[in-house]
Amino acid sequence: MAEAIAAGVAEAAGSEAVLKKAFDTLAADIRACDAVVFCSPEYFGYMSGAIKDLFDRTYEELRDDPRSVKKPCCIVVSAGNDGTGAVRQIERLCKGYNFKKVQHPIISKGPVTDATLAHCRELGATLAEGINAKIF
């Protein structure tokens, strides 16, 4: 799903996506980007431990940083259940960072389908074009 989002971003002129695993992502990475898409599997109705770790490690450094306040963000969840618990928790944490939600979350319930991947690609393209047009 993350790769499909990155492919959508690449469709926009002058745009590129940097895919990073949560454990490898630093506050500086979030600060440096134009937008963030948090992709997580759903485990037991919650986000992955790696995503929670990312939030825990970067919160104090980014919460009042003017380079991250109102940063556009989106959420994508691959769910074995309904995905709402993971989305709800990620959204709560994004509010603490003062990120700006710019698209509805994508929740893939069960196996990821071609339609879901197309939706992810569209999300990436929309996000990149919105940033290029200074809408987000």
Secondary structure, DSSP 4 states (H G I P E B T S, - for coil): -HHHHHHHHHHSTT-------GGG--HHHHHHSS-EEEEEE-BTTB--HHHHHHHHHHHHHHTT-TTTTT-EEEEEEEESS-SHHHHHHHHHHHHHHT-EE-SPPEEEESSPPHHHHHHHHHHHHHHHHHHHTT--
